[in-house]
Amino acid sequence: MNEFKCPVPREQQPTNEFIELSKSKIFSWPKTKKKLIFILIRFWLVAFFLFVVISSGSVYFKTSLLRYILLSFFSSLSIPFLISIKLYLGWNHIFKRLISEKVEYEESGWYDGQVWEKPLVLKEKESLIASIEVKPILKNLIQVSSIISALALSGILIFQYNNF
C-alpha cells in the first residue's frame, strides 16, 4: 500500500496484518497440516492426562474404567477443537480483509469508522495473497476441525447408545 496514497495506518493494512499473523508463533502453526496436527495432538495428550486426573475424582466412573478413560479421551478433544477455532477465526479475519474492496480502519484510539477503497492493483495483489497463502490455511483448519468434531460426535454417540 506504500506506493499508493494510503491513509490507512501501517499496522492496519491487510497485507501488513497478514505478514504479522504469519510471523506469529501460534498463528503460523496451520501453514502446514502436519505441523498443525502434531501440535494439536500434543495439546490433546496434555488435556487427556489433565482430564483423566479430573475425572478420577468421580465416584460414578470408578466403577467402570473403560467409561472413565473414554470420557477423558473424548472430552479432552475440546481443547484442540477450541485452539483450531481460534486459529480459524484469526485467519478468516485476515482473509476477509484481504479480499475486501474497502479497508476499514481507525486513525485514532477511538472508533472513527474510516473507510478507504483499495486501488485495482492492490485489490489484485491482496486477492492473490488471499487465494494462494490464506485459503490453503483455512482449508487445513476446516479439515482438522472437522476431524476433531467427528471424533467428538462419535464419542457422544458411544456414550448415548452404549451401556458400559
Contacts in CASP RR format, 6 or more apart in sequence:
PFRMAT RR
TARGET T0000
AUTHOR 0000-0000-0000
METHOD contacts of the structure
MODEL  1
MNEFKCPVPREQQPTNEFIELSKSKIFSWPKTKKKLIFILIRFWLVAFFL
FVVISSGSVYFKTSLLRYILLSFFSSLSIPFLISIKLYLGWNHIFKRLIS
EKVEYEESGWYDGQVWEKPLVLKEKESLIASIEVKPILKNLIQVSSIISA
LALSGILIFQYNNF
1 8 0 8 1.000
1 13 0 8 1.000
1 15 0 8 1.000
1 16 0 8 1.000
1 122 0 8 1.000
4 119 0 8 1.000
4 121 0 8 1.000
4 122 0 8 1.000
6 13 0 8 1.000
6 116 0 8 1.000
7 105 0 8 1.000
7 107 0 8 1.000
7 114 0 8 1.000
7 116 0 8 1.000
8 103 0 8 1.000
8 105 0 8 1.000
8 114 0 8 1.000
8 116 0 8 1.000
9 105 0 8 1.000
9 106 0 8 1.000
9 107 0 8 1.000
10 16 0 8 1.000
11 17 0 8 1.000
11 20 0 8 1.000
12 103 0 8 1.000
12 105 0 8 1.000
12 106 0 8 1.000
13 103 0 8 1.000
14 94 0 8 1.000
14 97 0 8 1.000
14 98 0 8 1.000
14 100 0 8 1.000
14 103 0 8 1.000
14 126 0 8 1.000
15 98 0 8 1.000
15 125 0 8 1.000
15 126 0 8 1.000
15 129 0 8 1.000
17 94 0 8 1.000
17 97 0 8 1.000
18 94 0 8 1.000
18 98 0 8 1.000
18 129 0 8 1.000
18 133 0 8 1.000
18 134 0 8 1.000
21 27 0 8 1.000
21 90 0 8 1.000
21 91 0 8 1.000
21 94 0 8 1.000
22 28 0 8 1.000
22 31 0 8 1.000
22 133 0 8 1.000
26 87 0 8 1.000
27 87 0 8 1.000
27 90 0 8 1.000
27 91 0 8 1.000
29 35 0 8 1.000
29 36 0 8 1.000
29 39 0 8 1.000
29 87 0 8 1.000
30 36 0 8 1.000
30 87 0 8 1.000
30 91 0 8 1.000
30 137 0 8 1.000
30 140 0 8 1.000
30 141 0 8 1.000
30 144 0 8 1.000
31 137 0 8 1.000
32 140 0 8 1.000
33 140 0 8 1.000
33 143 0 8 1.000
33 144 0 8 1.000
36 84 0 8 1.000
36 87 0 8 1.000
36 140 0 8 1.000
36 141 0 8 1.000
36 144 0 8 1.000
37 144 0 8 1.000
40 80 0 8 1.000
40 83 0 8 1.000
40 84 0 8 1.000
40 144 0 8 1.000
40 148 0 8 1.000
41 80 0 8 1.000
43 79 0 8 1.000
43 80 0 8 1.000
43 83 0 8 1.000
44 76 0 8 1.000
44 77 0 8 1.000
44 79 0 8 1.000
44 80 0 8 1.000
46 79 0 8 1.000
47 76 0 8 1.000
47 77 0 8 1.000
47 78 0 8 1.000
47 79 0 8 1.000
47 80 0 8 1.000
48 72 0 8 1.000
48 73 0 8 1.000
48 76 0 8 1.000
50 76 0 8 1.000
51 71 0 8 1.000
51 72 0 8 1.000
51 75 0 8 1.000
51 76 0 8 1.000
52 68 0 8 1.000
52 69 0 8 1.000
52 72 0 8 1.000
54 72 0 8 1.000
55 61 0 8 1.000
55 68 0 8 1.000
55 71 0 8 1.000
55 72 0 8 1.000
55 75 0 8 1.000
56 62 0 8 1.000
56 68 0 8 1.000
58 68 0 8 1.000
61 67 0 8 1.000
61 68 0 8 1.000
61 71 0 8 1.000
62 68 0 8 1.000
64 164 0 8 1.000
66 164 0 8 1.000
67 159 0 8 1.000
67 164 0 8 1.000
70 155 0 8 1.000
70 158 0 8 1.000
70 159 0 8 1.000
70 164 0 8 1.000
71 159 0 8 1.000
74 151 0 8 1.000
74 152 0 8 1.000
74 154 0 8 1.000
74 155 0 8 1.000
74 156 0 8 1.000
74 158 0 8 1.000
74 159 0 8 1.000
77 148 0 8 1.000
77 151 0 8 1.000
77 152 0 8 1.000
78 152 0 8 1.000
80 148 0 8 1.000
81 145 0 8 1.000
81 148 0 8 1.000
81 149 0 8 1.000
81 152 0 8 1.000
84 141 0 8 1.000
84 144 0 8 1.000
84 145 0 8 1.000
84 148 0 8 1.000
85 145 0 8 1.000
87 141 0 8 1.000
88 138 0 8 1.000
88 141 0 8 1.000
88 142 0 8 1.000
88 145 0 8 1.000
91 134 0 8 1.000
91 137 0 8 1.000
91 138 0 8 1.000
91 141 0 8 1.000
92 138 0 8 1.000
94 134 0 8 1.000
95 130 0 8 1.000
95 134 0 8 1.000
95 135 0 8 1.000
95 138 0 8 1.000
97 103 0 8 1.000
98 126 0 8 1.000
98 127 0 8 1.000
98 129 0 8 1.000
98 130 0 8 1.000
98 134 0 8 1.000
99 126 0 8 1.000
99 127 0 8 1.000
99 130 0 8 1.000
100 118 0 8 1.000
101 117 0 8 1.000
101 118 0 8 1.000
101 123 0 8 1.000
102 115 0 8 1.000
102 116 0 8 1.000
102 117 0 8 1.000
102 118 0 8 1.000
103 115 0 8 1.000
103 116 0 8 1.000
103 117 0 8 1.000
103 118 0 8 1.000
104 113 0 8 1.000
104 114 0 8 1.000
104 115 0 8 1.000
105 113 0 8 1.000
105 114 0 8 1.000
105 115 0 8 1.000
105 116 0 8 1.000
106 112 0 8 1.000
106 113 0 8 1.000
106 114 0 8 1.000
107 114 0 8 1.000
118 126 0 8 1.000
END
